[in-house]
Amino acid sequence: MSLARPLIEKPLIAWVITVISLVGGLIAYFNIGRLEDPKFTIKTAVVVTLYPGASAREVEQEVTDRMESTIQQMPQVEKQESRSLPGYSEIRVQIRDAYTSAQLSQVWDELRKSAADAQIRLPPGAAPTIVLDRFGDVYGMFYVLTGEGYTQAQLYAYARELRKQLLTLDDVSDIVIAGEQQEQIAVEVDQAQLISNSLSTDDLAQTLFIQNEIRPAGRERVGDLSLRIAPTGSLDSLQAIRSLPVGNTPGPLLLGDIARVSHGYAAIPTHVIHYNGQPAVTIGISARANVNVVRVGEEIKAKMVELERDRPIGMKLNSLYDQPQVVDESVRGFIFDVLLSVAIVGVALGIGLGWRAGVILGWSCSCRFSARSQ
């Protein structure tokens, strides 16, 4: 039986199919997910353990070997690669290909449980083990924040505020900030001063720890109210640190009298970023899976315009890579190519078969494309 005969005898059926194809194609076009790069499934995790003060050999024998032996008992593990540096242990765990991306979340949970079980066998000075498993996110929107006259800490503080505001958008998956410089307060003291006042560096460290420790001070009932008692005296400024009493001398002895207290950054930074010769921090934005990244980009830019009035004067946010713009240009180019090809086919058929046949066949090509786009 010919399929064309019912459509010729009852053209209403053909028109209904055509309209459904066109409407379905338009709906699919405007709602289909648009991403330049898909999310990658990386079946590798990194297990990191810090062991401050230990040599590379001590880290290997007391941390890395013990952690590897525990992780190796997992049936999902295919292989491990490790390296031990002074004070630092790193183990790369590769999962077998038989496990799908949907199963990886459970695998990573088991890996964290195994690392926690191995933690009790580590030496007392070892820090809690960290499992890093998120390596497949694609950050399609990349910005760099600079500000002449601003410190790295001020740039990072504003970047964190920007991150908090942008994460309120529904289709934003994650935002990472890079370029933070570790702040530190250095207390430099002469050994002669310590000896003359019967002090040691351990005494100063203990004094600083006790003074800055946060402990509950209880509550007090006042009528129908319960008031929380919050002790003051926390070390919230350099002057507060300099005014801290130390030792058990007869007269008042302050930390600032025997030591030089200063604020700065770590002598060996882990990550330094410059943009056009200025210190900077970068902000990477990742969209959720199966979303229209063009629409997400418009929402992010609208939010940034809204937050621009709160940006400190002199700070500049520059775009390094704009995936929504790239995707939008690619989609527009694709649609133009399709329309141009349909027009060329219609003109060629019109010349060879007549304009009526050319228009009909060109229209059928358009309907077929709309139906396929669903």
C-alpha positions in Angstrom: 0.0 0.0 0.0 1.4 3.4 -1.0 1.7 5.9 1.9 1.3 8.8 -0.5 -2.2 7.9 -1.6 -4.0 8.6 1.8 -2.2 11.9 2.0 -3.2 12.9 -1.5 -6.8 11.8 -1.0 -7.0 13.4 2.4 -4.7 16.5 2.4 -5.8 17.5 5.9 -3.7 14.7 7.3 -0.7 15.9 5.4 -1.2 19.5 6.7 -1.6 18.2 10.3 1.7 16.2 10.0 3.4 19.3 8.5 2.2 21.7 11.2 3.2 19.2 14.0 6.6 18.8 12.5 7.1 22.6 12.2 5.9 23.3 15.7 7.8 20.4 17.2 11.0 21.5 15.4 10.7 25.1 16.7 10.1 23.9 20.3 13.1 21.7 20.1 15.2 24.4 18.6 14.5 26.9 21.4 14.6 24.3 24.3 17.4 22.0 23.3 20.6 22.1 25.5 23.4 24.1 24.0 27.0 23.5 25.1 30.3 23.8 23.3 32.0 21.2 25.4 30.3 18.3 27.3 31.0 17.3 30.8 33.7 14.7 30.9 33.6 11.6 33.1 37.1 11.2 34.6 37.5 8.0 36.6 40.5 9.3 38.6 40.6 10.7 42.1 43.5 12.2 44.0 44.0 11.4 47.7 46.1 14.0 49.5 47.5 13.9 53.0 49.7 16.6 54.6 52.4 15.5 57.1 54.1 18.8 58.1 57.8 18.5 59.1 58.3 15.0 57.8 60.9 14.1 55.1 59.9 12.5 51.8 61.0 9.1 53.1 59.0 9.5 56.3 56.0 10.5 54.3 56.3 7.5 52.1 56.8 5.0 54.9 54.3 6.4 57.5 51.6 7.8 55.2 51.7 6.9 51.6 52.3 3.1 52.0 49.7 2.7 54.7 47.1 4.7 52.7 47.9 2.7 49.5 47.5 -0.7 51.2 44.0 0.3 52.4 42.8 1.7 49.1 44.1 -1.3 47.2 41.6 -3.5 49.0 38.7 -1.8 47.0 37.6 -4.0 44.1 36.8 -0.9 42.0 40.5 0.2 41.9 42.4 -0.6 38.7 45.8 1.0 39.6 47.4 3.6 41.9 50.2 6.1 41.3 51.8 7.9 44.3 54.4 10.4 45.0 55.8 11.5 48.4 57.3 14.9 49.0 58.5 16.5 52.2 55.3 17.0 54.2 53.0 16.0 51.3 51.6 12.6 50.2 49.6 12.3 46.9 48.0 9.1 45.5 46.2 9.0 42.2 43.5 6.3 42.1 42.3 5.0 38.8 38.9 3.3 38.7 38.1 0.3 36.4 36.3 1.1 33.1 33.5 -1.3 34.0 32.0 1.3 36.3 29.8 3.9 34.7 29.5 7.6 35.5 26.3 6.9 37.4 28.2 4.6 39.7 31.1 6.8 40.4 29.4 8.8 43.2 29.1 5.6 45.2 32.7 4.6 44.3 34.0 8.0 45.6 32.0 7.6 48.8 33.7 4.2 49.4 37.1 5.7 48.6 36.5 8.4 51.3 35.4 5.7 53.7 38.6 3.7 53.0 40.7 6.8 53.5 39.0 7.5 56.8 39.7 4.0 57.9 43.4 4.4 57.1 43.5 7.7 59.0 43.7 5.9 62.4 46.9 4.2 61.3 48.7 7.4 60.4 51.1 9.2 62.7 49.7 11.8 65.1 51.1 14.8 63.1 49.3 13.8 59.8 46.5 16.1 58.7 43.0 14.7 57.7 43.1 13.1 54.3 41.3 14.9 51.4 39.8 13.1 48.4 39.6 15.2 45.2 37.3 13.7 42.5 35.8 16.6 40.6 38.0 16.9 37.5 35.3 16.7 34.7 33.6 20.0 35.1 33.8 22.3 32.1 34.2 26.0 33.0 32.9 27.7 29.9 32.8 31.3 31.3 36.2 32.5 32.5 36.8 36.0 34.0 39.8 37.7 35.5 39.5 40.3 38.3 42.1 43.1 38.6 42.3 46.3 40.6 45.1 48.8 40.7 46.0 49.6 44.3 44.2 46.7 45.7 45.8 43.8 47.5 45.4 40.1 46.6 43.3 39.7 49.8 40.9 42.5 48.7 40.6 41.0 45.2 39.9 37.6 46.6 37.3 38.9 49.1 35.3 40.6 46.3 35.6 37.5 44.1 34.1 35.4 47.0 31.2 37.8 47.3 30.7 37.7 43.5 30.7 33.9 43.7 28.1 33.8 46.5 25.8 36.0 44.4 26.2 34.1 41.1 25.5 30.7 42.8 22.0 31.9 43.4 21.2 31.4 39.7 19.4 28.1 39.1 21.5 26.9 36.1 25.0 27.7 37.6 26.6 24.5 38.8 29.9 25.6 40.3 32.3 28.6 40.5 36.0 28.3 41.2 38.4 31.1 42.2 42.1 30.8 41.5 45.0 33.1 42.4 44.4 33.4 46.2 47.6 34.2 48.1 47.8 32.7 51.5 47.7 35.4 54.2 49.8 35.0 57.3 50.9 37.0 60.3 54.6 36.6 61.1 55.9 36.9 64.7 59.7 37.4 64.6 61.5 37.4 67.9 65.1 37.5 68.8 66.4 34.5 70.7 68.3 36.8 73.1 65.0 38.4 74.1 63.4 35.0 74.7 66.4 33.8 76.9 66.4 37.1 78.9 62.7 36.7 79.7 62.8 32.9 80.4 60.6 32.2 77.4 60.6 29.8 74.4 58.9 29.8 71.1 56.5 27.1 72.4 55.4 29.5 75.1 54.5 32.2 72.6 52.7 29.7 70.3 50.7 28.3 73.3 49.8 31.9 74.4 48.6 32.8 70.9 46.6 29.5 70.6 44.8 30.0 74.0 44.0 33.6 73.4 42.5 32.9 69.9 40.6 29.8 70.9 36.8 30.0 70.8 35.0 28.3 73.6 31.4 28.5 74.8 31.0 30.7 77.8 27.5 29.6 78.8 24.2 31.4 79.1 22.5 33.6 81.7 18.8 33.6 82.5 17.4 37.2 82.7 13.7 37.1 83.3 12.1 35.4 80.3 15.2 35.8 78.2 18.2 33.6 77.8 21.3 35.6 77.0 24.4 34.1 75.5 27.7 35.1 77.0 30.3 35.9 74.4 33.8 36.6 75.7 35.8 39.3 74.0 39.5 39.7 73.4 39.9 37.7 70.2 43.0 38.5 68.1 41.3 40.5 65.3 44.1 43.0 64.5 47.9 43.4 64.6 47.7 45.7 67.5 45.7 43.2 69.5 48.5 40.6 68.9 51.2 43.1 69.9 49.3 43.9 73.1 49.0 40.3 74.1 50.7 39.6 77.6 53.3 36.9 77.5 55.3 35.2 80.2 55.1 35.3 84.0 57.3 38.4 84.6 56.6 40.7 87.6 56.0 43.6 85.2 53.8 43.7 82.1 55.5 42.1 79.2 53.7 42.4 75.9 54.4 40.4 72.7 55.1 43.6 70.8 57.9 44.4 73.3 60.0 41.4 72.4 58.8 40.5 68.8 58.1 42.1 65.5 54.5 41.4 64.4 53.7 41.9 60.7 51.1 40.9 58.1 52.0 39.5 54.7 51.6 36.6 52.3 53.3 33.2 52.2 56.9 33.4 51.1 56.4 30.6 48.6 53.0 31.1 46.9 51.2 28.1 45.4 49.5 30.0 42.5 50.4 33.4 41.1 48.2 35.1 38.4 49.0 38.3 36.6 46.9 40.0 33.9 48.4 42.8 31.8 51.1 43.1 34.4 48.7 43.4 37.4 48.1 40.9 40.2 44.7 39.2 39.5 42.4 36.4 40.5 40.4 34.3 38.0 36.8 33.2 38.2 35.6 30.1 36.4 31.8 29.5 36.0 30.4 26.1 35.1 26.8 25.6 33.9 24.6 22.6 34.8 24.3 19.7 32.3 21.7 19.8 29.5 21.0 23.5 29.7 21.0 26.2 27.1 24.3 27.8 27.9 23.4 30.9 25.8 20.5 31.6 28.2 22.7 30.9 31.2 25.3 33.4 29.9 22.6 36.1 29.5 21.4 35.5 33.1 25.0 35.7 34.4 25.8 38.9 32.5 22.5 40.5 33.7 23.4 39.5 37.3 26.9 41.0 36.9 25.4 44.3 35.6 23.2 44.3 38.7 26.1 43.7 41.0 28.4 46.3 39.3 27.2 49.1 41.4 28.6 47.4 44.5 32.0 46.7 42.9 34.8 48.8 44.5 36.0 51.6 42.4 39.1 50.6 40.4 38.4 46.9 40.2 37.8 45.6 36.7 36.2 42.3 35.6 37.6 41.2 32.2 36.3 38.3 30.2 38.9 35.7 29.1 36.6 33.3 27.5 32.8 33.5 26.8 31.4 30.1 25.8 27.8 31.4 25.5 28.9 33.9 22.8 30.8 31.1 21.0 27.9 28.7 21.1 25.4 31.4 20.0 27.6 32.3 17.0 27.9 28.6 16.1 24.2 28.1 16.3 23.5 31.2 14.2 26.0 30.1 11.6 24.5 26.6 11.5 20.9 28.0 10.9 22.2 30.3 8.2 23.9 27.3 6.5 20.7 25.3 6.6 18.5 28.0 5.2 21.1 28.8 2.5 21.3 25.1 1.5 17.5 24.9 1.3 17.4 28.0 -0.8 20.0 26.6 -3.1 18.2 23.3 -3.5 14.9 25.1 -4.2 16.5 27.4 -6.9 18.3 24.4 -8.5 15.0 22.4 -8.6 13.1 25.4 -9.8 15.4 25.8 -12.7 15.3 22.1 -13.7 11.7 21.1 -12.8 9.9 24.4 -12.6 9.4 26.9 -9.9 6.3 25.2 -8.5 8.1 21.9 -8.0 11.1 23.8 -6.6 9.0 25.6 -4.0 7.3 22.4 -3.0 10.5 20.4 -2.7 12.2 23.2 -0.8 9.3 23.4 1.6 9.4 19.6 2.1 13.2 19.8 2.9 12.4 22.5 5.6 9.7 20.3 7.1 12.0 17.3 7.1 14.7 19.3 8.9 12.2 20.5 11.5 11.0 16.9 12.2 14.6 15.7 12.5 15.5 18.4 15.0 13.0 16.9 17.5 
